[in-house]
Amino acid sequence: MTPIIKKLYPQKEEQVEALKRHLNFFNSEQTFGAVIQGISIAMEEQKTRGEPINDSSITGIKTGLMGPLAGMGDSIIWAAVMPLLIAIFIPFAANGSAMGGIIPLILYPAITLAISYGMVHKGYTLGRDSIIGLLQGGRIKELIYGANVLGLIMMGALSASYVKITTPLKISALKGSEVVVQQILDSIAPGLLPLAAVFAIYFYLVKKGPRYTTILLSIVALSIVCSLLGVL
């Protein structure tokens, strides 16, 4: 906001007062949250024209919208766009191609910057009332729901394709025959062990939070123990 404020307020004292308005706590998702910056710019511009815009209305619109827009951005960007990019380029990485790691690093910033640019302009042109009405409408809820479903589908596809867990256990039966445990599990549901592992990690994340290092170390330790015991 600093370049905008310097352009709108030529006097040093006015710049200081305007900057103080934007020093309050503000935390939102950077892509869809850019709408708030556009609204803030429009309101600051209206204030310089003498319209009845007070300081509390500017800070209030920022604190009021940062939560809903953060939820929207997280649902669409992190639950749909990112899994989709990963799903597309993981096969390249699995085959040893550097493009599997390089292209997502290029595409993700390009996509988010393009969306952010558009959101800033939408916030500036539509204004606060239009954005609030849009958030309260049913279409946004449908969009978020669809993005969540798409993200879950992609994560399920990734889990089924790249989480490989089998067991070599065999149970001795009558007359010297053996029952292969993996065949029994596959007859119940193919990929049952990978599914169980994914859900175990998911429930751990829900209960304990994003402790990724603990999860990785636990997976490594459990894999070593189960391998030594001949379970997996």
Backbone as JSON, one array per atom type, in Angstrom:
{
  "sequence": "MTPIIKKLYPQKEEQVEALKRHLNFFNSEQTFGAVIQGISIAMEEQKTRGEPINDSSITGIKTGLMGPLAGMGDSIIWAAVMPLLIAIFIPFAANGSAMGGIIPLILYPAITLAISYGMVHKGYTLGRDSIIGLLQGGRIKELIYGANVLGLIMMGALSASYVKITTPLKISALKGSEVVVQQILDSIAPGLLPLAAVFAIYFYLVKKGPRYTTILLSIVALSIVCSLLGVL",
  "N": [[0.81, -1.21, 0.0], [2.12, 1.17, 0.35], [3.28, 2.59, -1.99], [0.88, 3.4, -3.24], [-0.35, 4.98, -1.28], [1.52, 7.05, -1.05], [1.17, 8.2, -3.52], [-1.49, 9.04, -3.44], [-1.63, 10.72, -1.23], [-0.08, 13.61, -0.91], [1.06, 15.1, 1.18], [3.28, 14.74, 3.95], [2.34, 14.27, 6.57], [-0.24, 13.32, 6.11], [0.37, 10.97, 4.78], [1.57, 9.5, 6.83], [-0.59, 9.14, 8.61], [-2.29, 7.65, 6.97], [-0.75, 5.35, 6.5], [-0.68, 4.31, 9.07], [-3.24, 3.31, 9.31], [-3.08, 0.95, 7.98], [-1.45, -0.68, 9.41], [-2.55, -2.36, 11.21], [-3.33, -5.71, 12.39], [-3.34, -8.07, 9.83], [-4.16, -10.79, 7.93], [-4.36, -12.91, 5.34], [-5.2, -15.13, 2.6], [-2.92, -15.04, -0.09], [-3.66, -14.88, -2.8], [-6.55, -14.79, -3.51], [-7.07, -13.04, -1.49], [-6.08, -10.69, -2.42], [-8.12, -9.17, -3.42], [-8.97, -7.61, -1.32], [-6.97, -5.71, -1.09], [-7.42, -4.25, -3.41], [-9.96, -3.17, -2.83], [-9.27, -1.63, -0.6], [-7.57, 0.26, -1.77], [-9.4, 1.58, -3.44], [-11.11, 2.69, -1.51], [-9.36, 4.37, -0.12], [-8.83, 6.16, -2.15], [-11.36, 7.25, -2.53], [-11.6, 8.54, -0.1], [-9.71, 10.58, -0.33], [-11.03, 12.19, -2.1], [-12.87, 13.41, -0.6], [-15.1, 12.02, 0.19], [-17.39, 10.43, 2.54], [-15.58, 8.55, 4.14], [-14.32, 6.92, 6.8], [-11.57, 6.15, 9.08], [-12.01, 3.76, 10.51], [-13.77, 2.33, 8.9], [-12.2, 1.54, 6.76], [-10.21, -0.09, 7.95], [-11.96, -1.9, 9.07], [-13.21, -3.19, 6.9], [-11.08, -4.63, 5.92], [-10.36, -6.39, 8.02], [-12.76, -7.71, 8.22], [-13.11, -9.08, 5.8], [-10.84, -10.62, 5.44], [-10.82, -13.21, 6.57], [-13.02, -14.79, 5.31], [-12.17, -14.62, 2.58], [-9.67, -15.76, 2.74], [-10.37, -18.4, 3.37], [-11.67, -19.06, 0.98], [-9.59, -18.8, -0.9], [-7.71, -20.7, 0.07], [-9.22, -23.02, -0.25], [-9.56, -23.21, -3.03], [-7.03, -22.71, -4.29], [-5.07, -24.22, -2.8], [-6.37, -26.62, -2.37], [-7.26, -27.47, -4.82], [-5.95, -26.37, -7.2], [-3.15, -26.73, -6.68], [-2.97, -29.61, -6.04], [-3.79, -30.52, -8.57], [-1.75, -29.6, -10.31], [0.38, -31.04, -9.21], [-0.47, -33.67, -9.65], [-0.4, -33.78, -12.42], [2.32, -33.52, -13.08], [3.81, -35.28, -11.54], [4.19, -37.9, -12.73], [6.21, -37.26, -14.64], [8.36, -36.59, -12.96], [8.66, -39.03, -11.66], [9.64, -40.59, -13.69], [12.16, -39.63, -13.91], [12.51, -37.16, -15.09], [13.54, -33.81, -15.12], [11.72, -31.84, -15.6], [9.44, -32.43, -14.24], [9.77, -31.32, -11.74], [10.55, -28.71, -12.24], [8.7, -27.35, -13.94], [6.19, -27.15, -12.42], [7.11, -25.34, -10.46], [7.36, -23.08, -11.96], [4.83, -22.71, -13.12], [3.05, -22.48, -10.92], [3.65, -19.95, -9.5], [3.09, -18.28, -11.7], [0.35, -18.73, -12.21], [-0.84, -17.97, -9.74], [-0.01, -15.29, -9.56], [-1.29, -14.2, -11.78], [-3.99, -14.56, -11.08], [-4.04, -13.04, -8.72], [-3.49, -10.48, -9.73], [-5.77, -10.02, -11.29], [-7.67, -10.1, -9.24], [-7.05, -7.91, -7.6], [-7.75, -5.8, -9.32], [-10.47, -6.37, -9.66], [-11.42, -6.02, -7.05], [-10.94, -3.29, -6.81], [-12.57, -2.15, -8.81], [-15.18, -3.24, -8.42], [-15.77, -2.76, -5.72], [-16.52, -2.57, -2.15], [-19.2, -3.28, -1.39], [-20.18, -4.86, -3.51], [-18.39, -7.03, -3.43], [-18.92, -8.11, -0.9], [-21.59, -8.84, -1.27], [-21.18, -10.77, -3.24], [-19.75, -12.71, -1.84], [-21.69, -13.54, -0.07], [-23.48, -14.77, -1.7], [-24.83, -17.72, -3.39], [-23.3, -18.87, -5.4], [-20.54, -18.68, -4.91], [-20.23, -20.4, -2.76], [-20.88, -22.8, -4.02], [-18.76, -22.91, -5.84], [-16.53, -23.15, -4.12], [-17.18, -25.57, -2.9], [-17.12, -27.3, -5.11], [-14.41, -27.04, -5.81], [-13.2, -28.15, -3.55], [-14.12, -30.8, -3.74], [-12.92, -31.55, -6.17], [-10.23, -31.32, -5.42], [-10.07, -33.33, -3.45], [-10.59, -35.58, -5.02], [-8.32, -35.55, -6.69], [-6.28, -35.9, -4.79], [-6.99, -38.41, -3.85], [-6.58, -39.9, -6.19], [-3.81, -39.54, -6.52], [-2.89, -40.78, -4.19], [-3.73, -43.43, -4.61], [-2.18, -44.06, -6.8], [0.53, -43.69, -6.14], [1.16, -44.44, -3.53], [2.45, -47.21, -2.31], [1.93, -50.11, -0.74], [2.36, -53.29, 0.4], [1.91, -56.6, 1.76], [3.92, -59.39, 2.7], [2.96, -61.48, 4.12], [2.05, -64.82, 4.93], [-0.25, -67.34, 5.72], [-0.27, -70.44, 7.23], [-2.26, -73.15, 6.25], [-4.63, -75.86, 6.33], [-3.46, -79.14, 5.35], [-0.96, -78.42, 4.4], [-1.18, -76.19, 2.75], [-1.04, -72.67, 1.9], [-2.24, -69.49, 2.9], [-2.35, -66.5, 1.3], [-2.01, -63.39, 2.56], [-2.1, -60.88, 1.31], [-3.53, -61.38, -1.03], [-6.04, -61.9, 0.02], [-6.67, -59.4, 1.12], [-6.71, -57.89, -1.23], [-8.89, -59.01, -2.47], [-10.91, -58.1, -0.89], [-10.77, -55.27, -1.1], [-9.03, -53.59, -3.53], [-5.85, -52.14, -2.97], [-6.1, -51.7, -0.24], [-4.37, -51.51, 2.01], [-2.68, -49.21, 1.34], [-4.77, -47.31, 1.39], [-5.56, -47.44, 4.07], [-3.22, -46.48, 5.26], [-3.12, -43.84, 4.28], [-5.46, -42.75, 5.4], [-4.83, -43.04, 8.1], [-2.7, -41.24, 8.37], [-4.08, -38.93, 7.68], [-6.01, -38.68, 9.78], [-4.26, -38.33, 11.87], [-3.18, -35.84, 11.2], [-5.48, -34.28, 11.46], [-5.98, -34.51, 14.19], [-3.55, -33.87, 15.55], [-2.43, -31.79, 14.15], [-0.42, -30.01, 11.63], [2.2, -31.61, 11.75], [4.66, -32.29, 10.12], [7.3, -33.23, 10.0], [7.41, -35.03, 12.13], [5.57, -36.9, 11.19], [6.87, -37.87, 8.86], [9.24, -39.0, 9.96], [8.09, -40.93, 11.59], [6.87, -42.58, 9.69], [9.13, -43.56, 8.33], [10.46, -44.92, 10.44], [8.5, -46.82, 11.17], [8.28, -48.22, 8.78], [10.82, -49.41, 8.6], [10.83, -51.08, 10.88], [8.6, -52.78, 10.36], [9.51, -53.95, 8.02], [11.78, -55.38, 8.92], [10.51, -57.18, 10.59], [9.13, -58.59, 8.75], [6.57, -58.0, 8.05], [5.69, -56.07, 6.25]],
  "CA": [[0.0, 0.0, 0.0], [2.95, 2.37, 0.48], [3.31, 3.41, -3.22], [-0.45, 3.98, -3.48], [-0.56, 6.06, -0.31], [2.38, 8.18, -1.42], [0.59, 8.85, -4.7], [-2.77, 9.67, -3.1], [-1.46, 11.74, -0.2], [1.21, 14.29, -1.14], [1.61, 15.62, 2.42], [3.92, 13.73, 4.79], [1.47, 13.95, 7.7], [-1.33, 12.49, 5.6], [0.94, 9.65, 4.49], [1.77, 8.81, 8.11], [-1.9, 8.72, 9.1], [-2.8, 6.58, 6.09], [0.03, 4.13, 6.75], [-1.09, 3.77, 10.37], [-4.48, 2.55, 9.12], [-2.78, -0.36, 7.39], [-0.51, -1.39, 10.27], [-3.28, -3.31, 12.04], [-3.13, -7.11, 12.02], [-4.03, -8.48, 8.6], [-3.62, -12.08, 7.48], [-5.29, -13.55, 4.41], [-4.56, -15.87, 1.51], [-2.35, -13.98, -0.93], [-4.21, -14.81, -4.15], [-7.9, -14.22, -3.45], [-7.02, -11.92, -0.56], [-5.71, -9.46, -3.14], [-9.33, -8.37, -3.58], [-9.04, -6.64, -0.21], [-6.08, -4.6, -1.42], [-8.11, -3.43, -4.39], [-11.0, -2.42, -2.13], [-8.61, -0.62, 0.23], [-7.11, 1.34, -2.66], [-10.58, 2.34, -3.87], [-11.61, 3.46, -0.37], [-8.41, 5.46, 0.13], [-9.04, 7.13, -3.22], [-12.61, 7.95, -2.21], [-11.34, 9.41, 1.05], [-9.0, 11.79, -0.8], [-11.99, 13.02, -2.83], [-13.77, 14.04, 0.36], [-16.27, 11.19, 0.48], [-17.44, 10.09, 3.98], [-14.89, 7.3, 4.45], [-13.5, 7.11, 7.99], [-10.48, 5.18, 9.26], [-12.52, 2.48, 10.99], [-14.41, 1.59, 7.8], [-11.14, 0.93, 5.95], [-9.66, -1.22, 8.72], [-13.03, -2.88, 9.3], [-13.43, -4.01, 5.7], [-9.94, -5.54, 5.79], [-10.48, -7.46, 9.02], [-13.99, -8.46, 7.98], [-13.02, -9.9, 4.59], [-9.64, -11.44, 5.33], [-11.13, -14.6, 6.89], [-13.75, -15.46, 4.23], [-11.37, -14.73, 1.35], [-8.61, -16.75, 3.0], [-10.98, -19.71, 3.21], [-11.91, -19.28, -0.44], [-8.31, -19.02, -1.58], [-7.14, -21.98, 0.48], [-10.02, -24.11, -0.82], [-9.39, -23.3, -4.48], [-5.61, -22.78, -4.68], [-4.33, -25.31, -2.16], [-7.11, -27.88, -2.41], [-7.6, -27.86, -6.19], [-4.92, -26.02, -8.19], [-1.88, -27.39, -6.36], [-3.04, -31.06, -6.32], [-3.89, -30.76, -10.01], [-0.4, -29.46, -10.86], [1.2, -32.16, -8.74], [-0.92, -34.89, -10.32], [0.01, -33.74, -13.83], [3.77, -33.57, -13.29], [4.47, -36.36, -10.79], [4.72, -38.94, -13.63], [7.48, -36.81, -15.22], [9.39, -36.72, -11.93], [8.87, -40.46, -11.4], [10.44, -41.12, -14.8], [13.49, -39.03, -13.88], [12.58, -35.91, -15.85], [13.62, -32.61, -14.28], [10.55, -31.01, -15.87], [8.45, -32.72, -13.21], [9.97, -30.41, -10.62], [10.78, -27.33, -12.67], [7.5, -26.72, -14.51], [5.28, -26.68, -11.37], [7.67, -24.15, -9.81], [7.12, -21.94, -12.86], [3.4, -22.53, -13.34], [2.33, -22.05, -9.73], [3.71, -18.49, -9.35], [2.43, -17.61, -12.82], [-1.1, -18.82, -12.01], [-1.25, -17.16, -8.59], [0.18, -13.87, -9.88], [-2.35, -13.8, -12.71], [-5.24, -14.45, -10.31], [-3.9, -11.9, -7.81], [-3.61, -9.25, -10.52], [-7.18, -9.85, -11.61], [-8.44, -9.86, -8.03], [-6.83, -6.51, -7.2], [-8.55, -4.94, -10.19], [-11.88, -6.61, -9.36], [-11.71, -5.34, -5.8], [-10.93, -1.84, -7.04], [-13.7, -1.72, -9.65], [-16.47, -3.65, -7.88], [-16.01, -2.11, -4.45], [-16.77, -3.44, -1.0], [-20.56, -3.81, -1.34], [-20.31, -5.93, -4.49], [-17.64, -8.18, -2.97], [-19.66, -8.71, 0.22], [-22.74, -9.53, -1.86], [-20.69, -11.96, -3.94], [-19.4, -13.71, -0.83], [-22.91, -14.04, 0.55], [-24.26, -15.49, -2.7], [-24.68, -19.17, -3.43], [-22.34, -19.34, -6.41], [-19.22, -18.83, -4.29], [-20.26, -21.64, -1.98], [-20.81, -23.91, -4.98], [-17.4, -22.94, -6.38], [-15.65, -23.7, -3.09], [-17.52, -26.99, -2.73], [-16.59, -28.01, -6.27], [-12.95, -27.07, -5.71], [-12.85, -29.13, -2.52], [-14.35, -32.14, -4.29], [-11.86, -31.81, -7.15], [-8.99, -31.55, -4.68], [-10.13, -34.66, -2.82], [-10.45, -36.57, -6.09], [-6.92, -35.57, -7.11], [-5.48, -36.51, -3.72], [-7.28, -39.84, -3.87], [-5.89, -40.5, -7.35], [-2.38, -39.56, -6.22], [-2.65, -41.81, -3.17], [-3.88, -44.75, -5.21], [-1.14, -44.3, -7.81], [1.92, -43.57, -5.69], [1.36, -45.05, -2.21], [2.55, -48.65, -2.57], [2.14, -50.9, 0.47], [1.9, -54.69, 0.31], [2.4, -57.45, 2.84], [4.3, -60.73, 2.24], [2.52, -62.47, 5.11], [1.32, -66.01, 4.5], [-0.75, -68.11, 6.86], [-0.34, -71.88, 6.94], [-3.6, -73.71, 6.38], [-4.66, -77.33, 6.38], [-2.86, -79.93, 4.28], [0.25, -77.78, 3.89], [-1.44, -75.04, 1.87], [-0.81, -71.37, 2.52], [-3.15, -68.41, 2.56], [-1.61, -65.25, 1.08], [-2.8, -62.31, 3.17], [-2.28, -59.8, 0.34], [-4.61, -61.76, -1.93], [-7.3, -61.72, 0.74], [-6.93, -57.97, 1.19], [-7.07, -57.41, -2.57], [-10.25, -59.47, -2.78], [-11.83, -57.22, -0.16], [-10.7, -53.97, -1.78], [-7.66, -53.34, -4.01], [-5.21, -50.97, -2.37], [-6.64, -51.48, 1.11], [-3.3, -51.05, 2.89], [-2.4, -47.79, 1.08], [-5.89, -46.5, 1.85], [-5.47, -47.37, 5.53], [-2.09, -45.6, 5.61], [-3.5, -42.46, 3.98], [-6.43, -42.31, 6.41], [-4.13, -42.92, 9.38], [-1.98, -39.96, 8.34], [-5.09, -37.87, 7.68], [-6.57, -38.52, 11.12], [-3.19, -37.76, 12.7], [-3.13, -34.41, 10.89], [-6.67, -33.64, 12.04], [-5.91, -34.5, 15.65], [-2.32, -33.27, 16.07], [-2.0, -30.63, 13.38], [0.57, -30.28, 10.57], [3.55, -31.95, 12.23], [5.11, -33.08, 8.98], [8.56, -33.92, 10.32], [7.05, -36.19, 12.97], [4.93, -37.9, 10.33], [7.89, -38.49, 8.01], [10.11, -39.85, 10.78], [7.29, -42.08, 12.03], [6.71, -43.48, 8.54], [10.42, -44.22, 8.1], [10.71, -45.87, 11.53], [7.53, -47.91, 11.07], [8.63, -49.02, 7.6], [11.99, -50.23, 8.93], [10.42, -52.12, 11.84], [7.73, -53.75, 9.68], [10.34, -54.7, 7.07], [12.59, -56.33, 9.68], [9.61, -58.22, 11.11], [8.54, -59.32, 7.63], [5.14, -57.7, 7.96], [5.48, -55.31, 5.02]],
  "C": [[0.85, 1.27, 0.0], [3.02, 3.2, -0.81], [1.98, 4.1, -3.5], [-0.68, 5.16, -2.56], [0.29, 7.28, -0.64], [1.83, 8.93, -2.63], [-0.68, 9.61, -4.35], [-2.61, 10.83, -2.13], [-0.1, 12.43, -0.36], [1.87, 14.78, 0.15], [2.14, 14.48, 3.3], [3.02, 13.31, 5.95], [0.32, 13.05, 7.27], [-0.84, 11.08, 5.29], [1.11, 8.84, 5.77], [0.44, 8.3, 8.64], [-2.47, 7.57, 8.27], [-2.06, 5.28, 6.33], [-0.35, 3.49, 8.08], [-2.36, 2.93, 10.24], [-4.2, 1.13, 8.64], [-1.71, -1.12, 8.17], [-1.21, -2.35, 11.22], [-3.07, -4.73, 11.52], [-3.98, -7.46, 10.8], [-3.37, -9.76, 8.09], [-4.67, -12.76, 6.61], [-4.5, -14.33, 3.36], [-4.16, -14.88, 0.42], [-3.02, -13.84, -2.28], [-5.59, -14.15, -4.16], [-7.97, -13.05, -2.47], [-6.61, -10.61, -1.21], [-6.92, -8.58, -3.44], [-9.39, -7.27, -2.53], [-8.13, -5.45, -0.49], [-6.73, -3.67, -2.44], [-9.19, -2.58, -3.76], [-10.38, -1.3, -1.29], [-8.12, 0.55, -0.6], [-8.28, 2.22, -3.08], [-11.1, 3.22, -2.73], [-10.67, 4.61, -0.03], [-8.58, 6.55, -0.93], [-10.31, 7.93, -2.98], [-12.42, 8.94, -1.07], [-10.64, 10.7, 0.62], [-9.93, 12.73, -1.57], [-13.02, 13.66, -1.9], [-15.01, 13.24, 0.66], [-16.22, 10.73, 1.94], [-16.87, 8.69, 4.28], [-14.0, 7.55, 5.67], [-12.47, 5.99, 8.13], [-11.01, 3.81, 9.64], [-13.18, 1.67, 9.88], [-13.37, 0.91, 6.93], [-10.54, -0.27, 6.67], [-10.7, -2.3, 8.93], [-13.26, -3.77, 8.1], [-12.29, -5.01, 5.51], [-10.06, -6.7, 6.77], [-11.73, -8.31, 8.79], [-13.9, -9.42, 6.81], [-11.84, -10.86, 4.58], [-9.91, -12.92, 5.64], [-11.87, -15.33, 5.78], [-12.93, -15.64, 2.95], [-10.19, -15.67, 1.52], [-9.15, -18.16, 2.85], [-11.24, -20.05, 1.75], [-10.61, -19.59, -1.17], [-7.67, -20.34, -1.22], [-7.89, -23.15, -0.16], [-9.74, -24.3, -2.31], [-7.92, -23.51, -4.87], [-4.95, -24.03, -4.12], [-5.05, -26.64, -2.21], [-7.45, -28.33, -3.82], [-6.45, -27.6, -7.16], [-3.62, -26.77, -7.92], [-1.94, -28.91, -6.56], [-3.11, -31.38, -7.8], [-2.52, -30.63, -10.67], [0.49, -30.63, -10.47], [0.83, -33.43, -9.48], [-0.45, -34.93, -11.78], [1.49, -34.04, -13.99], [4.49, -34.61, -12.45], [4.96, -37.48, -11.7], [6.04, -38.54, -14.29], [8.62, -36.99, -14.22], [9.7, -38.19, -11.64], [9.71, -41.11, -12.48], [11.82, -40.47, -14.9], [13.63, -37.74, -14.65], [12.6, -34.72, -14.9], [12.42, -31.69, -14.48], [9.46, -31.24, -14.82], [8.58, -31.84, -12.0], [10.06, -28.96, -11.03], [9.49, -26.65, -13.12], [6.49, -26.3, -13.44], [5.79, -25.44, -10.65], [7.5, -22.9, -10.65], [5.63, -21.65, -12.97], [2.68, -21.98, -12.11], [2.44, -20.54, -9.5], [3.0, -17.74, -10.48], [0.91, -17.6, -12.64], [-1.54, -17.9, -10.88], [-1.07, -15.66, -8.85], [-0.91, -13.37, -10.82], [-3.68, -13.62, -11.98], [-5.19, -13.24, -9.39], [-4.08, -10.58, -8.54], [-5.07, -8.97, -10.86], [-8.01, -9.51, -10.39], [-8.26, -8.43, -7.51], [-7.71, -5.58, -8.02], [-10.05, -5.14, -9.94], [-12.28, -5.91, -8.07], [-11.79, -3.83, -5.97], [-12.17, -1.39, -7.8], [-15.06, -2.07, -9.04], [-16.79, -2.96, -6.56], [-16.45, -3.08, -3.37], [-18.16, -4.06, -1.01], [-20.75, -4.97, -2.31], [-19.58, -7.18, -4.04], [-18.37, -8.88, -1.84], [-20.88, -9.45, -0.31], [-22.34, -10.8, -2.59], [-20.36, -13.07, -2.96], [-20.64, -14.33, -0.19], [-23.78, -14.83, -0.42], [-23.97, -16.97, -2.72], [-23.63, -19.67, -4.4], [-20.95, -19.55, -5.83], [-19.17, -20.11, -3.49], [-20.18, -22.86, -2.89], [-19.41, -24.04, -5.56], [-16.43, -23.55, -5.38], [-15.9, -25.18, -2.9], [-16.96, -27.8, -3.89], [-15.08, -28.11, -6.25], [-12.49, -28.08, -4.67], [-13.02, -30.55, -3.03], [-13.27, -32.51, -5.29], [-10.54, -32.09, -6.46], [-8.95, -32.91, -4.02], [-9.98, -35.77, -3.86], [-8.99, -36.69, -6.52], [-6.03, -36.21, -6.06], [-5.74, -38.0, -3.63], [-6.59, -40.54, -5.02], [-4.39, -40.58, -7.11], [-2.05, -40.65, -5.21], [-2.72, -43.2, -3.76], [-2.74, -45.08, -6.16], [0.25, -44.43, -7.22], [2.18, -44.07, -4.27], [1.3, -46.57, -2.41], [2.88, -49.38, -1.27], [1.55, -52.29, 0.24], [2.49, -55.47, 1.48], [2.77, -58.83, 2.28], [3.8, -61.84, 3.16], [1.75, -63.61, 4.45], [0.95, -66.81, 5.74], [-0.87, -69.57, 6.44], [-1.75, -72.38, 7.2], [-3.51, -75.23, 6.43], [-3.99, -77.94, 5.16], [-1.69, -79.2, 3.62], [0.04, -76.6, 2.97], [-1.23, -73.74, 2.65], [-1.85, -70.36, 2.0], [-2.35, -67.11, 2.46], [-2.49, -64.09, 1.55], [-3.08, -61.19, 2.16], [-3.4, -60.11, -0.64], [-5.97, -61.59, -1.27], [-7.67, -60.24, 0.81], [-7.35, -57.41, -0.16], [-8.47, -57.85, -2.96], [-11.29, -58.64, -2.05], [-11.92, -55.87, -0.86], [-9.27, -53.76, -2.25], [-7.09, -52.06, -3.39], [-5.7, -50.67, -0.97], [-5.58, -50.96, 2.07], [-2.88, -49.6, 2.6], [-3.51, -46.87, 1.57], [-5.86, -46.34, 3.37], [-4.35, -46.44, 5.97], [-2.45, -44.13, 5.39], [-4.47, -41.94, 5.03], [-5.79, -42.17, 7.78], [-3.38, -41.6, 9.46], [-2.96, -38.79, 8.38], [-5.64, -37.61, 9.08], [-5.52, -37.97, 12.09], [-3.1, -36.25, 12.47], [-4.3, -33.67, 11.5], [-6.53, -33.49, 13.55], [-4.72, -33.71, 16.17], [-1.89, -32.01, 15.33], [-0.89, -30.99, 12.4], [1.99, -30.48, 11.09], [4.2, -32.89, 11.2], [6.4, -33.84, 9.26], [8.29, -35.16, 11.16], [6.43, -37.29, 12.13], [5.96, -38.62, 9.48], [8.79, -39.43, 8.79], [9.36, -41.09, 11.25], [7.1, -43.09, 10.91], [7.99, -44.25, 8.27], [10.68, -45.28, 9.17], [9.77, -47.07, 11.44], [7.84, -48.81, 9.88], [9.81, -49.93, 7.89], [11.61, -51.38, 9.85], [9.59, -53.19, 11.16], [8.52, -54.57, 8.66], [11.19, -55.75, 7.79], [11.74, -57.48, 10.22], [8.97, -59.04, 9.99], [7.05, -59.09, 7.47], [4.82, -56.98, 6.66], [6.68, -55.47, 4.1]]
}
